[in-house]
Amino acid sequence: MKKDLKELKISIYPKLHEVKTNLQAQRSGVSKHSQKLRKALTEQTEAIHNEIDTIIKDMQSEIDDMDAEHLAAIDKQEKDLTNLLMKLPRML
């Protein structure tokens, strides 16, 4: 029986240590992979934020342009109305 136990110890222990070493390597690999994923996610998040910021700035610029066009139209109408009001007494 002691011989069998010794034989098991000789054949099984190295294999168990090999399995343990492989598990430790896998653990390290998982951590490295997770770090890479986190870094990629952070970079993608920054890219998305930059894209959203650009879209928002473009939209704000379009709103500013529309405001300028509307104000110019209002100014023109106001000017035309003022001219008409100035001419109206002479016409009557």
N, CA and C of each residue as an Amber inpcrd file, in Angstrom:
protein
   276
   0.8200000  -1.1920000   0.0000000   0.0000000   0.0000000   0.0000000
   0.8680000   1.2610000   0.0000000   1.9460000   1.2370000   0.8040000
   2.8490000   2.3810000   0.8310000   3.4750000   2.5930000  -0.5430000
   3.7510000   1.4680000  -1.2100000   4.3270000   1.5600000  -2.5360000
   3.3360000   2.2350000  -3.4900000   2.0780000   1.8520000  -3.3870000
   1.0380000   2.4520000  -4.2340000   0.8780000   3.9430000  -3.9430000
   0.8960000   4.2920000  -2.6710000   0.7800000   5.7060000  -2.2910000
   1.9760000   6.5050000  -2.8100000   3.1550000   5.9180000  -2.7130000
   4.3510000   6.5930000  -3.1940000   4.2710000   6.7650000  -4.7090000
   3.8010000   5.7210000  -5.3820000   3.6610000   5.7990000  -6.8340000
   2.6290000   6.8540000  -7.2290000   1.5270000   6.9070000  -6.5060000
   0.5150000   7.9360000  -6.7640000   1.0930000   9.3230000  -6.5400000
   1.8250000   9.4430000  -5.4640000   2.4330000  10.7280000  -5.1380000
   3.3950000  11.1590000  -6.2430000   4.1600000  10.2220000  -6.7440000
   5.1360000  10.5380000  -7.7830000   4.4400000  10.9040000  -9.0920000
   3.3560000  10.2280000  -9.4260000   2.6980000  10.4810000 -10.7080000
   1.6320000  11.5810000 -10.6360000   0.9590000  11.7010000  -9.5280000
  -0.1550000  12.6600000  -9.4270000   0.3190000  14.0410000  -9.0090000
   1.1910000  14.1540000  -8.0500000   1.6070000  15.4760000  -7.5510000
   2.1720000  16.3760000  -8.6520000   3.0390000  15.8730000  -9.5030000
   3.5310000  16.7550000 -10.5710000   2.3990000  17.2400000 -11.4860000
   1.4640000  16.3500000 -11.7610000   0.3330000  16.7510000 -12.6110000
  -0.5320000  17.7930000 -11.9150000  -0.7460000  17.6080000 -10.6210000
  -1.5380000  18.5920000  -9.8670000  -0.8290000  19.9450000  -9.8300000
   0.4640000  19.9230000  -9.6600000   1.2270000  21.1810000  -9.6560000
   1.1720000  21.8460000 -11.0340000   1.2170000  21.0110000 -12.0700000
   1.1050000  21.5540000 -13.4230000  -0.2600000  22.2050000 -13.6300000
  -1.3090000  21.5310000 -13.1590000  -2.6600000  22.0880000 -13.2650000
  -2.7430000  23.3880000 -12.4820000  -2.1800000  23.4070000 -11.2800000
  -2.1960000  24.6160000 -10.4630000  -1.4630000  25.7590000 -11.1710000
  -0.3220000  25.4650000 -11.7750000   0.4390000  26.4770000 -12.5120000
  -0.3860000  27.0020000 -13.6840000  -1.0560000  26.0990000 -14.3860000
  -1.8990000  26.5110000 -15.5070000  -3.0490000  27.4030000 -15.0350000
  -3.6210000  27.0620000 -13.8950000  -4.7070000  27.8930000 -13.3480000
  -4.2000000  29.2880000 -12.9970000  -3.0140000  29.3600000 -12.4300000
  -2.4420000  30.6610000 -12.1020000  -2.1810000  31.4770000 -13.3700000
  -1.7110000  30.8020000 -14.4170000  -1.4870000  31.4910000 -15.6850000
  -2.8170000  31.9790000 -16.2610000  -3.8510000  31.1510000 -16.1550000
  -5.1740000  31.5580000 -16.6320000  -5.6820000  32.7640000 -15.8540000
  -5.4730000  32.7530000 -14.5460000  -5.9020000  33.8760000 -13.7120000
  -5.2050000  35.1600000 -14.1760000  -3.9120000  35.0620000 -14.4130000
  -3.1570000  36.2210000 -14.8890000  -3.6680000  36.6610000 -16.2610000
  -3.9570000  35.7070000 -17.1220000  -4.4730000  36.0200000 -18.4520000
  -5.8160000  36.7170000 -18.3870000  -6.6640000  36.2810000 -17.4780000
  -7.9780000  36.9120000 -17.3160000  -7.8110000  38.3580000 -16.8810000
  -6.9190000  38.5970000 -15.9450000  -6.6890000  39.9630000 -15.4680000
  -6.1670000  40.8570000 -16.5880000  -5.2210000  40.3440000 -17.3630000
  -4.6670000  41.1320000 -18.4660000  -5.7320000  41.4080000 -19.5130000
  -6.5350000  40.3950000 -19.8030000  -7.5990000  40.5790000 -20.7900000
  -8.6240000  41.6050000 -20.2990000  -8.9590000  41.5320000 -19.0310000
  -9.9120000  42.4970000 -18.4570000  -9.3590000  43.9120000 -18.5410000
  -8.0820000  44.0760000 -18.2760000  -7.4580000  45.3970000 -18.3730000
  -7.5290000  45.9180000 -19.8060000  -7.2590000  45.0460000 -20.7750000
  -7.3430000  45.4490000 -22.1810000  -8.7700000  45.8550000 -22.5370000
  -9.7450000  45.0890000 -22.0620000 -11.1440000  45.4160000 -22.3320000
 -11.5250000  46.7490000 -21.7110000 -11.0930000  46.9780000 -20.4770000
 -11.3930000  48.2500000 -19.8110000 -10.7750000  49.4250000 -20.5700000
  -9.5290000  49.2450000 -21.0130000  -8.8490000  50.3070000 -21.7610000
  -9.5860000  50.5830000 -23.0670000  -9.9640000  49.5250000 -23.7700000
 -10.6870000  49.6890000 -25.0390000 -12.0360000  50.3580000 -24.7980000
 -12.7050000  49.9840000 -23.7250000 -13.9960000  50.5920000 -23.3960000
 -13.8390000  52.0740000 -23.0820000 -12.8110000  52.4100000 -22.3300000
 -12.5400000  53.8130000 -22.0050000 -12.2620000  54.6190000 -23.2690000
 -11.4510000  54.0480000 -24.1660000 -11.1430000  54.7450000 -25.4200000
 -12.3980000  54.9210000 -26.2700000 -13.2350000  53.8740000 -26.3270000
 -14.4710000  53.9560000 -27.1020000 -15.4210000  54.9810000 -26.4820000
 -15.4660000  55.0240000 -25.1660000 -16.3170000  55.9980000 -24.4730000
 -15.8790000  57.4140000 -24.8170000 -14.5670000  57.6520000 -24.8060000
 -14.0480000  58.9810000 -25.1490000 -14.3960000  59.3400000 -26.5920000
 -14.2640000  58.3700000 -27.4920000 -14.5840000  58.6290000 -28.9040000
 -16.0640000  58.9600000 -29.0700000 -16.9110000  58.2360000 -28.3750000
 -18.3540000  58.4890000 -28.4590000 -18.6840000  59.8650000 -27.8860000
 -18.0730000  60.2030000 -26.7620000 -18.3060000  61.5240000 -26.1620000
 -17.8550000  62.6400000 -27.1030000 -16.7040000  62.4470000 -27.7360000
 -16.2150000  63.4510000 -28.6860000 -17.1730000  63.5870000 -29.8590000
 -17.6780000  62.4660000 -30.3380000 -18.6160000  62.5050000 -31.4620000
 -19.9110000  63.2180000 -31.0610000 -20.3980000  62.9170000 -29.8700000
 -21.6210000  63.5690000 -29.3750000 -21.3810000  65.0670000 -29.2140000
 -20.2270000  65.4400000 -28.6550000 -19.9010000  66.8600000 -28.4830000
 -19.8770000  67.5790000 -29.8320000 -19.3060000  66.9310000 -30.8350000
 -19.2510000  67.5290000 -32.1750000 -20.6580000  67.7120000 -32.7370000
 -21.4910000  66.6980000 -32.5830000 -22.8750000  66.7830000 -33.0740000
 -23.6160000  67.9180000 -32.3710000 -23.4510000  68.0210000 -31.0560000
 -24.1340000  69.0630000 -30.2870000 -23.6480000  70.4490000 -30.7220000
 -22.3430000  70.6020000 -30.9150000 -21.8140000  71.8960000 -31.3600000
 -22.3610000  72.2670000 -32.7290000 -22.4380000  71.2720000 -33.6190000
 -23.0030000  71.5280000 -34.9540000 -24.4630000  71.9590000 -34.8570000
 -25.2190000  71.2890000 -34.0100000 -26.6400000  71.6280000 -33.8410000
 -26.7930000  73.0250000 -33.2380000 -25.9400000  73.3530000 -32.2690000
 -25.9910000  74.6860000 -31.6710000 -25.6530000  75.7470000 -32.7080000
 -24.7100000  75.4360000 -33.5730000 -24.3510000  76.3620000 -34.6400000
 -25.5230000  76.5520000 -35.6030000 -26.2170000  75.4630000 -35.9160000
 -27.3910000  75.5620000 -36.7830000 -28.4760000  76.4230000 -36.1320000
 -28.6560000  76.2680000 -34.8320000 -29.6430000  77.0810000 -34.1080000
 -29.2350000  78.5490000 -34.1640000 -27.9410000  78.8220000 -33.9630000
 -27.4510000  80.2070000 -34.0450000 -27.7080000  80.7880000 -35.4360000
 -27.4660000  79.9800000 -36.4780000 -27.7130000  80.4390000 -37.8460000
 -29.1970000  80.7370000 -38.0760000 -30.0520000  79.8480000 -37.5680000
 -31.5000000  80.0690000 -37.7100000 -31.9250000  81.3400000 -36.9780000
 -31.3810000  81.5390000 -35.7770000 -31.6870000  82.7580000 -35.0240000
 -31.2860000  83.9910000 -35.8160000 -30.0860000  83.9510000 -36.3960000
 -29.6020000  85.1030000 -37.1670000 -30.5210000  85.3630000 -38.3610000
 -30.9360000  84.2970000 -39.0500000 -31.8390000  84.4610000 -40.1930000
 -33.1880000  85.0320000 -39.7580000 -33.7250000  84.5150000 -38.6700000
 -35.0220000  85.0080000 -38.1850000 -34.9300000  86.4620000 -37.7300000
 -33.8490000  86.7720000 -37.0160000 -33.6820000  88.1520000 -36.5590000
 -33.5020000  89.0990000 -37.7430000 -32.7880000  88.6560000 -38.7650000
 -32.6180000  89.4900000 -39.9590000 -33.9730000  89.7150000 -40.6340000
 -34.7990000  88.6710000 -40.6940000 -36.1230000  88.8080000 -41.3020000
 -36.9970000  89.7620000 -40.4790000 -36.9150000  89.6350000 -39.1630000
 -37.6870000  90.5280000 -38.2880000 -37.1990000  91.9640000 -38.4550000
 -35.8680000  92.1560000 -38.4900000 -35.3030000  93.5030000 -38.6870000
 -35.7980000  94.1120000 -39.9930000 -35.8210000  93.2920000 -41.0590000
 -36.2820000  93.7910000 -42.3560000 -37.7630000  94.1740000 -42.2880000
 -38.5550000  93.3280000 -41.6650000 -39.9850000  93.6460000 -41.5380000
 -40.1870000  94.9140000 -40.7160000 -39.4210000  95.0440000 -39.6450000
 -39.5230000  96.2300000 -38.7960000 -39.1150000  97.4820000 -39.5720000
 -38.0450000  97.3750000 -40.3440000 -37.5790000  98.5040000 -41.1500000
 -38.6360000  98.8800000 -42.2000000 -39.1920000  97.8550000 -42.8780000
 -40.2370000  98.1140000 -43.8850000 -41.4600000  98.7610000 -43.2400000
 -41.8220000  98.3050000 -42.0760000 -42.9760000  98.8680000 -41.3740000
 -42.6930000 100.3150000 -40.9600000 -41.4880000 100.5740000 -40.4660000
 -41.1160000 101.9450000 -40.0810000 -41.1760000 102.8640000 -41.2910000
 -40.6470000 102.4150000 -42.4200000 -40.7020000 103.2230000 -43.6550000
 -42.1460000 103.4820000 -44.0720000 -42.9770000 102.4630000 -43.9700000
 -44.3810000 102.6280000 -44.3390000 -45.0680000 103.6260000 -43.4140000
 -44.7640000 103.5270000 -42.1120000 -45.3730000 104.4370000 -41.1540000
 -44.9240000 105.8730000 -41.4010000 -43.6870000 106.0530000 -41.8560000
 -43.1940000 107.3930000 -42.1330000 -43.8460000 107.9450000 -43.4000000
 -44.1530000 107.0860000 -44.3800000 -44.7510000 107.5180000 -45.6310000
 -46.2640000 107.6950000 -45.5060000 -46.8600000 107.0090000 -44.5970000
 -48.3180000 106.9880000 -44.4900000 -48.9170000 108.3870000 -44.2660000
 -48.3560000 109.2230000 -43.3720000 -48.9520000 110.5440000 -43.1980000
 -48.8990000 111.3760000 -44.4890000 -47.8710000 111.2350000 -45.2670000
 -47.7760000 111.9820000 -46.5160000 -48.8010000 111.4890000 -47.5420000
 -49.1260000 110.2040000 -47.4340000 -50.0780000 109.6440000 -48.3790000
 -51.5040000 110.0550000 -48.0630000 -51.7290000 110.3810000 -46.8290000
 -53.0990000 110.7360000 -46.4370000 -53.3690000 112.1700000 -46.6330000
